[in-house]
């Protein structure tokens, strides 16, 4: 059968299946999932790893509920994206231009492309690091190794994306590979937690309790860190304020960034590429639930558990017993300690510049009490390499490094593949070449070749020059993407009889408004203080956010008035 015939047959099966019991529908849906797993492949990347590590280090198991809840709210909006796309069969870029605003459509596309290209760099770095530090330690320190590993990653990922550009069988092969990669990530971290369980280091009662939301940790340190702060005496208030600020920033950012701007672009186009339509709407929601929420929850929970068990309230990987800093850990320690010292001794440092400020800060460093040093050490941001080293005692350095390294490499590879895939969709839309597989493949190679250059680009000033603007633009436009699809869900002109009505419409709008509001708060909170070369990029981003909200709202109202 040809692709259109297969799609028509599947649509007919789904229409007939809609009359069947839920159990029979779910059994059929399980065989047909796909786009939801692609979402999992991109979200289970370096950002999720870093966020989960942080939560475990700072709050142990007390915020196990945070990332799942943030993702569920993100999936609410992705479900709206899928509903609009499948109900109309239209490409969202065209729908937004026609029913909201061309400005917002182009802003959405450009922000997604920027995110694909720039965020491919840290994924190549993550993958290279996993190979050098965990899988083949003999390569660590080699200047040529990152380039060689990067080239291998690019070739492998390009071949997999090329399969997607072939035919329906290629799409199925692509999805099987991505499901396998996501499975490898989840299983690897499951094995880590299993090893910790058998070693007797996990408090499962506390872990399960952590899935019950407790908002006090927006303001209060976790018990072990609170006890350490209590021992610092006069500086305790500064530490408490500092920890509360860190926790609040991370929590709000997690709610605002559970779904990236490029994920809102990937979902509709991957569904249309599979030939999905109106009969697939139920399957789409099931796909997001099983392919995105479940793998994300399992993987991030395992990382939080592992990080919490190994690092929370502990200092032995940062400080020696006498309070001196372990060699090689100075940078991480002083990034925390200096922030504390500048808050605690702001009056002493006021007005000092240059060498005088540096000399005073060095003096304050040397005068830090052991108790203050221990709190600072507890707050140091740990990386994936630190966790791999900490786990080596459980099953031998080689086995632990291999298991953890495979999981991290799987994260990097799956994310690179999806970033390349999305960029192909973006280029096709930008050039008006939707469905052109050659253009799609060319577009997919752009972030791949940029990512390959991570050893010279993702470092120093160039890192900030790329990361800050992209972070600001992506973060400020994510709430706009949410807002746009909220508007489209209420467009009678676009959806016709498919537009929700009555109580269902009210309930959907309430949930979407909550998700959009939290994304907006998270966006503003995350970018408000960002600067680059003296320019207030964060404030500019907030201004853009407000302006686009206004343009979108008035554009939508205007176009619906024309309809009336």
C-alpha positions as CSV (number, residue, x, y, z in Angstrom):
1,X,0.0,0.0,0.0
2,X,1.0,3.6,-0.6
3,X,1.5,6.0,2.3
4,X,-1.9,7.8,1.7
5,X,-3.7,4.4,1.6
6,X,-2.1,3.2,4.8
7,X,-3.0,6.5,6.5
8,X,-6.6,6.2,5.3
9,X,-6.8,2.6,6.6
10,X,-5.4,3.6,10.0
11,X,-7.9,6.5,10.2
12,X,-10.8,4.1,9.4
13,X,-9.6,1.7,12.1
14,X,-9.5,4.5,14.7
15,X,-13.0,5.7,13.8
16,X,-14.2,2.1,14.3
17,X,-12.2,1.7,17.5
18,X,-13.7,4.8,19.0
19,X,-16.9,2.7,19.5
20,X,-15.0,0.0,21.4
21,X,-14.3,-0.3,25.2
22,X,-11.4,1.7,26.6
23,X,-9.2,-1.4,27.2
24,X,-9.4,-2.4,23.5
25,X,-8.6,1.2,22.4
26,X,-5.6,1.4,24.7
27,X,-4.2,-1.9,23.4
28,X,-4.4,-0.5,19.8
29,X,-2.9,2.8,20.8
30,X,0.1,1.2,22.3
31,X,1.1,-0.1,18.9
32,X,0.7,3.2,17.2
33,X,2.6,5.7,19.4
34,X,5.4,7.8,18.1
35,X,5.4,11.6,18.3
36,X,5.2,11.6,22.1
37,X,8.4,9.5,22.3
38,X,10.1,12.1,20.1
39,X,9.1,14.7,22.7
40,X,10.7,12.5,25.4
41,X,13.9,12.2,23.4
42,X,14.4,16.0,23.3
43,X,13.3,16.8,26.9
44,X,15.5,14.1,28.4
45,X,18.7,16.0,27.6
46,X,21.4,17.9,29.4
47,X,18.9,20.4,30.9
48,X,16.8,17.7,32.5
49,X,19.9,16.0,33.8
50,X,21.2,19.3,35.3
51,X,17.9,20.2,36.8
52,X,17.3,16.8,38.4
53,X,20.9,16.7,39.8
54,X,20.3,20.1,41.4
55,X,17.0,19.1,43.0
56,X,18.6,16.0,44.5
57,X,21.7,17.9,45.8
58,X,19.9,20.8,47.4
59,X,16.6,19.3,48.5
60,X,17.2,15.5,48.5
61,X,13.8,13.9,47.9
62,X,11.6,16.8,49.1
63,X,10.7,18.0,45.6
64,X,10.1,14.7,43.8
65,X,6.7,16.1,42.8
66,X,8.1,19.2,41.0
67,X,9.3,18.0,37.6
68,X,6.3,15.5,37.0
69,X,3.8,18.3,37.8
70,X,5.6,20.8,35.6
71,X,5.7,18.2,32.7
72,X,2.0,17.4,33.2
73,X,1.1,21.1,32.8
74,X,3.4,21.2,29.7
75,X,1.6,18.2,28.3
76,X,-1.7,20.1,28.8
77,X,-0.5,22.7,26.3
78,X,1.0,20.1,23.9
79,X,-2.4,18.4,23.9
80,X,-3.9,21.7,22.8
81,X,-1.3,21.9,20.1
82,X,-2.1,18.4,18.9
83,X,-5.9,19.0,19.1
84,X,-5.7,22.2,16.9
85,X,-3.4,20.5,14.4
86,X,-5.3,17.2,14.0
87,X,-8.7,18.9,14.0
88,X,-7.8,21.1,11.1
89,X,-5.1,19.2,9.3
90,X,-3.3,22.5,8.8
91,X,0.3,23.4,9.5
92,X,0.4,25.6,12.7
93,X,2.7,28.1,11.1
94,X,0.1,28.9,8.5
95,X,-2.7,28.8,11.1
96,X,-1.0,31.3,13.4
97,X,-0.3,33.7,10.5
98,X,-3.9,33.5,9.3
99,X,-5.8,33.5,12.6
100,X,-3.5,35.3,15.1
101,X,-0.5,37.3,13.7
102,X,2.2,36.8,11.1
103,X,4.6,38.4,13.5
104,X,4.0,35.8,16.2
105,X,4.2,33.0,13.6
106,X,7.7,34.2,12.5
107,X,8.8,34.8,16.0
108,X,7.8,31.3,17.0
109,X,9.7,29.8,14.0
110,X,12.8,31.9,14.5
111,X,13.0,31.2,18.2
112,X,12.6,27.4,17.6
113,X,15.5,27.5,15.0
114,X,17.7,29.5,17.4
115,X,17.0,27.0,20.2
116,X,17.8,24.0,17.9
117,X,21.1,25.4,16.7
118,X,22.4,26.8,20.0
119,X,21.3,24.0,22.3
120,X,22.8,21.4,20.0
121,X,26.2,22.7,21.2
122,X,25.9,21.5,24.9
123,X,24.4,18.2,23.8
124,X,27.6,17.5,21.7
125,X,29.6,18.5,24.7
126,X,27.6,16.2,27.0
127,X,27.9,13.3,24.6
128,X,31.7,13.8,24.2
129,X,32.1,14.1,28.0
130,X,30.2,10.9,28.5
131,X,32.5,9.0,26.2
132,X,35.7,10.5,27.5
133,X,34.9,10.5,31.2
134,X,32.8,7.4,31.6
135,X,33.0,5.0,28.6
136,X,36.6,5.4,27.3
137,X,38.5,7.3,30.1
138,X,41.7,6.9,28.2
139,X,40.5,9.6,25.8
140,X,40.1,12.2,28.6
141,X,42.4,15.1,28.1
142,X,42.9,14.5,24.4
143,X,42.4,17.6,22.3
144,X,41.5,15.6,19.2
145,X,39.0,13.3,21.0
146,X,36.1,15.8,21.2
147,X,36.3,16.5,17.5
148,X,36.5,12.8,16.6
149,X,33.6,11.9,19.0
150,X,31.6,14.9,17.7
151,X,32.1,13.7,14.1
152,X,30.9,10.2,14.9
153,X,27.8,11.7,16.7
154,X,27.0,13.9,13.7
155,X,27.3,11.0,11.2
156,X,25.2,8.7,13.3
157,X,22.5,11.3,14.0
158,X,22.4,12.4,10.4
159,X,21.9,8.9,9.2
160,X,19.0,8.4,11.6
161,X,17.4,11.7,10.5
162,X,17.9,10.7,6.9
163,X,15.9,7.5,7.5
164,X,13.0,9.8,8.7
165,X,13.1,11.6,5.4
166,X,12.7,8.4,3.3
167,X,9.2,6.9,3.6
168,X,6.7,5.5,6.1
169,X,9.0,2.6,6.9
170,X,11.8,5.1,7.5
171,X,9.6,7.0,10.0
172,X,8.8,3.8,11.8
173,X,12.5,2.9,11.9
174,X,13.3,6.4,13.2
175,X,10.7,6.1,16.0
176,X,11.9,2.6,17.0
177,X,15.5,4.0,17.3
178,X,14.3,6.9,19.4
179,X,12.1,4.7,21.6
180,X,15.2,2.5,22.1
181,X,17.4,5.5,23.1
182,X,14.8,6.8,25.5
183,X,14.5,3.2,26.9
184,X,18.3,3.0,27.3
185,X,18.3,6.3,29.3
186,X,15.5,5.2,31.6
187,X,16.9,1.7,32.1
188,X,20.4,3.0,32.8
189,X,19.2,5.2,35.6
190,X,16.8,2.5,36.8
191,X,19.9,0.2,37.2
192,X,21.6,3.0,39.2
193,X,18.7,3.3,41.6
194,X,18.5,-0.5,41.8
195,X,22.2,-0.7,42.9
196,X,21.6,2.1,45.5
197,X,18.5,0.2,46.8
198,X,20.4,-3.1,47.2
199,X,23.3,-1.2,48.9
200,X,20.8,0.0,51.5
201,X,21.4,3.7,50.9
202,X,17.9,4.7,50.0
203,X,15.0,5.8,52.3
204,X,12.0,4.8,50.2
205,X,9.5,6.2,52.7
206,X,11.1,9.6,52.3
207,X,11.2,9.2,48.5
208,X,7.5,8.4,48.3
209,X,6.7,11.2,50.7
210,X,8.5,13.6,48.3
211,X,5.9,13.1,45.7
212,X,3.4,14.9,47.9
213,X,3.7,18.7,47.2
214,X,5.1,20.6,50.1
215,X,5.4,24.3,49.3
216,X,7.4,25.2,52.4
217,X,10.6,24.3,50.5
218,X,10.1,27.4,48.4
219,X,11.2,29.3,51.5
220,X,12.9,26.9,53.8
221,X,16.1,24.8,53.4
222,X,15.8,21.0,53.6
223,X,16.3,19.6,57.1
224,X,20.0,18.5,56.8
225,X,21.0,21.8,55.2
226,X,18.9,23.7,57.8
227,X,20.8,21.9,60.6
228,X,24.2,22.8,59.0
229,X,23.0,26.5,58.7
230,X,22.0,26.5,62.4
231,X,25.7,25.7,63.3
232,X,27.0,28.7,61.5
233,X,25.7,31.1,64.2
234,X,25.6,34.8,63.2
235,X,25.7,34.1,59.4
236,X,22.7,31.8,59.5
237,X,20.2,34.4,58.3
238,X,22.3,35.1,55.2
239,X,22.6,31.4,54.4
240,X,18.8,30.8,54.9
241,X,18.0,33.8,52.6
242,X,20.4,32.6,50.0
243,X,19.2,29.0,50.0
244,X,15.6,30.2,49.8
245,X,16.4,32.4,46.8
246,X,18.2,29.5,45.0
247,X,15.3,27.1,45.6
248,X,12.7,29.6,44.5
249,X,14.6,30.4,41.3
250,X,14.9,26.7,40.3
251,X,11.4,25.8,41.2
252,X,9.9,28.7,39.2
253,X,12.2,28.0,36.3
254,X,11.2,24.3,36.2
255,X,7.6,25.3,35.8
256,X,8.4,27.8,33.1
257,X,10.7,25.5,31.1
258,X,9.3,22.0,31.4
259,X,8.5,22.2,27.7
260,X,10.9,24.0,25.3
261,X,9.8,26.4,22.5
262,X,11.1,23.9,19.9
263,X,9.0,21.1,21.4
264,X,5.8,23.1,20.5
265,X,7.1,23.1,16.9
266,X,8.1,19.4,16.8
267,X,4.8,17.9,17.9
268,X,2.4,19.2,15.2
269,X,4.8,18.6,12.4
270,X,5.8,15.1,13.5
271,X,2.1,14.2,13.7
272,X,1.3,15.6,10.2
273,X,4.4,13.7,8.9
274,X,2.9,10.5,10.1
275,X,-0.3,11.3,8.3
276,X,-2.3,11.7,11.5
277,X,-5.7,13.6,11.4
278,X,-8.9,14.1,13.3
279,X,-9.4,10.4,14.1
280,X,-6.0,10.3,15.8
281,X,-6.8,12.9,18.5
282,X,-7.4,10.3,21.2
283,X,-4.3,8.4,20.2
284,X,-2.3,11.7,20.4
285,X,-3.2,12.3,24.0
286,X,-2.4,8.7,24.9
287,X,0.9,9.0,23.0
288,X,1.9,12.1,25.0
289,X,1.0,10.4,28.3
290,X,2.9,7.2,27.7
291,X,5.7,8.4,25.4
292,X,6.5,11.7,27.2
293,X,5.2,11.9,30.8
294,X,6.1,8.3,31.9
295,X,9.7,8.2,30.6
296,X,10.4,11.7,31.8
297,X,9.0,11.0,35.3
298,X,11.0,7.8,35.6
299,X,14.3,9.1,34.3
300,X,14.3,12.4,36.2
301,X,13.1,10.7,39.4
302,X,15.9,8.2,39.3
303,X,18.5,11.1,38.8
304,X,17.0,13.0,41.7
305,X,17.1,9.9,43.9
306,X,20.7,9.1,43.0
307,X,21.9,12.7,43.4
308,X,20.1,13.1,46.7
309,X,21.5,9.9,48.2
310,X,25.0,10.7,47.2
311,X,25.3,14.5,47.7
312,X,22.6,16.0,49.8
313,X,23.9,17.4,53.0
314,X,27.4,16.0,52.3
315,X,30.7,17.7,51.9
316,X,33.3,15.0,51.5
317,X,33.6,15.4,47.7
318,X,34.3,19.1,48.1
319,X,36.2,19.5,51.4
320,X,38.8,17.6,53.3
321,X,38.1,16.8,57.0
322,X,40.0,19.9,58.1
323,X,37.8,22.2,56.0
324,X,40.3,22.8,53.3
325,X,39.1,22.5,49.7
326,X,39.9,19.4,47.7
327,X,42.2,20.1,44.7
328,X,40.1,20.7,41.6
329,X,37.0,21.7,43.4
330,X,37.9,25.3,44.0
331,X,35.9,26.8,41.2
332,X,32.6,25.2,42.2
333,X,33.2,26.0,45.9
334,X,34.1,29.6,45.4
335,X,31.1,30.2,43.1
336,X,28.9,29.6,46.1
337,X,31.2,31.0,48.8
338,X,31.7,34.3,47.0
339,X,28.0,34.8,46.6
340,X,27.6,34.3,50.3
341,X,30.5,36.6,51.2
342,X,29.2,39.4,49.0
343,X,25.8,39.2,50.7
344,X,27.1,38.8,54.3
345,X,29.8,41.5,54.0
346,X,28.2,43.9,51.4
347,X,29.1,46.9,53.5
348,X,32.7,45.9,53.7
349,X,32.9,45.4,50.0
350,X,30.9,48.5,49.0
351,X,32.9,51.0,47.0
352,X,35.9,48.6,46.4
353,X,37.0,48.0,42.9
354,X,39.7,46.1,41.0
355,X,42.6,44.8,43.0
356,X,41.2,46.2,46.3
357,X,37.9,44.3,45.9
358,X,39.8,41.1,45.0
359,X,42.2,41.4,47.9
360,X,39.3,42.0,50.3
361,X,37.3,39.0,49.0
362,X,40.4,36.8,49.3
363,X,40.8,37.9,52.9
364,X,37.1,37.1,53.6
365,X,37.6,33.7,52.0
366,X,40.5,32.9,54.3
367,X,38.5,33.9,57.3
368,X,35.5,31.7,56.6
369,X,34.6,29.4,59.4
370,X,34.5,25.6,58.9
371,X,30.8,25.7,59.5
372,X,30.3,28.3,56.7
373,X,32.5,26.3,54.4
374,X,30.4,23.1,55.0
375,X,27.2,24.9,54.1
376,X,28.9,26.3,50.9
377,X,30.1,22.8,50.0
378,X,26.6,21.4,50.4
379,X,25.3,23.9,47.9
380,X,28.0,23.4,45.2
381,X,26.4,22.4,41.8
382,X,27.4,18.8,41.0
383,X,27.7,17.6,37.4
384,X,27.1,14.2,35.8
385,X,30.7,13.3,36.2
386,X,30.6,13.9,39.9
387,X,27.6,11.5,40.2
388,X,29.3,8.9,38.1
389,X,32.4,9.0,40.4
390,X,30.2,8.9,43.5
391,X,28.4,5.8,42.3
392,X,31.7,4.0,41.5
393,X,31.8,2.6,45.0
394,X,28.6,0.6,44.5
395,X,29.7,-1.8,41.8
396,X,33.3,-0.9,40.9
397,X,34.5,2.1,39.0
398,X,34.3,0.5,35.6
399,X,30.7,-0.9,35.8
400,X,29.2,2.2,37.4
401,X,30.9,4.5,34.9
402,X,29.7,2.4,32.0
403,X,26.1,2.3,33.2
404,X,25.9,6.0,34.0
405,X,27.9,6.9,30.8
406,X,25.5,4.9,28.6
407,X,22.5,6.8,30.1
408,X,24.1,10.2,29.6
409,X,25.3,9.4,26.1
410,X,21.7,8.2,25.2
411,X,20.4,11.5,26.5
412,X,22.8,13.4,24.3
413,X,22.3,11.4,21.1
414,X,18.5,11.4,21.3
415,X,18.4,15.1,21.9
416,X,20.8,15.9,19.0
417,X,18.7,13.8,16.7
418,X,15.5,15.6,17.6
419,X,17.0,19.1,17.5
420,X,18.2,18.3,13.9
421,X,14.8,16.9,13.0
422,X,13.0,20.0,14.3
423,X,15.3,22.4,12.4
424,X,14.5,20.6,9.2
425,X,10.8,21.3,9.8
426,X,11.6,24.9,10.6
427,X,13.6,25.5,7.4
428,X,10.9,23.9,5.3
429,X,8.3,26.3,6.7
430,X,10.7,29.3,6.4
431,X,11.3,28.6,2.7
432,X,7.7,27.6,2.0
433,X,8.9,24.1,1.1
434,X,6.7,22.0,3.4
435,X,7.1,18.3,2.8
436,X,10.3,18.8,0.7
437,X,12.5,16.0,2.2
438,X,15.8,17.4,0.7
439,X,15.2,20.8,2.2
440,X,14.3,19.1,5.5
441,X,17.6,17.1,5.5
442,X,19.6,20.2,4.7
443,X,17.9,22.1,7.5
444,X,18.6,19.2,9.9
445,X,22.4,19.3,9.2
446,X,22.7,23.0,10.3
447,X,22.5,22.4,14.1
448,X,24.6,19.2,13.6
449,X,27.5,21.1,12.0
450,X,27.3,23.9,14.5
451,X,27.2,21.4,17.4
452,X,30.3,19.7,16.0
453,X,32.2,22.9,16.7
454,X,31.4,22.9,20.4
455,X,35.1,22.7,21.5
456,X,35.7,26.2,20.1
457,X,32.2,27.7,20.3
458,X,30.7,26.5,23.6
459,X,33.4,28.1,25.8
460,X,34.3,31.5,27.2
461,X,32.8,34.6,25.8
462,X,31.3,32.9,22.8
463,X,29.3,30.6,25.1
464,X,27.7,33.6,26.8
465,X,27.2,35.4,23.5
466,X,25.1,32.5,22.2
467,X,23.5,31.2,25.4
468,X,22.2,34.4,26.9
469,X,20.3,35.8,23.8
470,X,18.9,32.3,22.9
471,X,17.8,31.7,26.5
472,X,16.1,35.0,26.7
473,X,14.4,34.7,23.3
474,X,13.3,31.1,23.8
475,X,12.1,31.7,27.4
476,X,10.2,34.9,26.5
477,X,8.5,33.2,23.5
478,X,7.5,30.0,25.1
479,X,4.6,31.6,27.0
480,X,3.7,33.3,23.7
481,X,3.5,29.9,22.0
482,X,1.2,28.7,24.8
483,X,-0.9,31.8,24.5
484,X,-1.2,31.4,20.8
485,X,-2.5,27.9,21.0
486,X,-4.8,28.9,23.8
487,X,-6.3,31.5,21.4
488,X,-6.5,29.0,18.6
489,X,-8.4,26.5,20.8
490,X,-11.0,29.3,21.0
491,X,-11.1,30.1,17.3
492,X,-14.4,29.1,15.8
493,X,-13.1,30.3,12.4
494,X,-10.2,27.8,12.5
495,X,-11.8,24.8,14.4
496,X,-15.4,25.1,13.3
497,X,-17.5,22.4,14.9
498,X,-14.4,20.9,16.5
499,X,-14.1,23.8,18.9
500,X,-14.8,22.7,22.5
501,X,-18.0,24.0,23.9
502,X,-19.8,24.3,27.3
503,X,-18.2,23.0,30.4
504,X,-15.5,21.2,28.5
505,X,-14.4,24.5,27.0
506,X,-14.4,26.3,30.4
507,X,-12.4,23.5,32.0
508,X,-9.8,23.4,29.2
509,X,-9.4,27.1,29.2
510,X,-8.9,27.2,33.0
511,X,-6.1,24.5,32.8
512,X,-4.5,26.2,29.8
513,X,-4.6,29.6,31.5
514,X,-2.9,28.0,34.6
515,X,-0.1,26.5,32.4
516,X,0.3,29.7,30.4
517,X,0.4,31.8,33.6
518,X,3.0,29.6,35.2
519,X,5.1,29.5,32.0
520,X,4.9,33.3,31.9
521,X,6.0,33.7,35.6
522,X,8.8,31.2,35.1
523,X,9.9,33.0,32.0
524,X,10.0,36.5,33.6
525,X,11.7,35.1,36.7
526,X,14.3,33.3,34.7
527,X,15.4,36.1,32.4
528,X,14.8,39.2,34.5
529,X,18.4,39.7,35.5
530,X,20.2,38.4,32.4
531,X,22.8,40.7,30.9
532,X,25.3,40.5,28.1
533,X,28.2,43.0,27.5
534,X,26.4,45.4,29.7
535,X,23.1,45.2,27.9
536,X,20.0,44.3,29.9
537,X,18.9,41.4,27.7
538,X,16.5,40.1,30.3
539,X,14.6,43.4,30.5
540,X,14.5,43.5,26.7
541,X,13.1,40.0,26.7
542,X,10.4,40.9,29.1
543,X,9.5,43.9,27.0
544,X,9.3,41.6,23.9
545,X,7.1,39.2,25.8
546,X,4.6,41.9,26.8
547,X,4.6,43.4,23.3
548,X,3.9,40.0,21.6
549,X,1.1,39.3,24.1
550,X,-0.6,42.5,23.1
551,X,0.0,41.9,19.3
552,X,-1.4,38.4,19.6
553,X,-4.5,39.3,21.6
554,X,-5.4,42.3,19.3
555,X,-4.6,40.3,16.2
556,X,-6.8,37.4,17.3
557,X,-9.7,39.8,18.2
558,X,-9.4,41.6,15.0
559,X,-9.4,38.5,12.8
560,X,-12.4,37.1,14.6
561,X,-14.3,40.4,14.3
562,X,-13.7,40.2,10.5
563,X,-15.2,36.7,10.5
564,X,-18.3,38.1,12.3
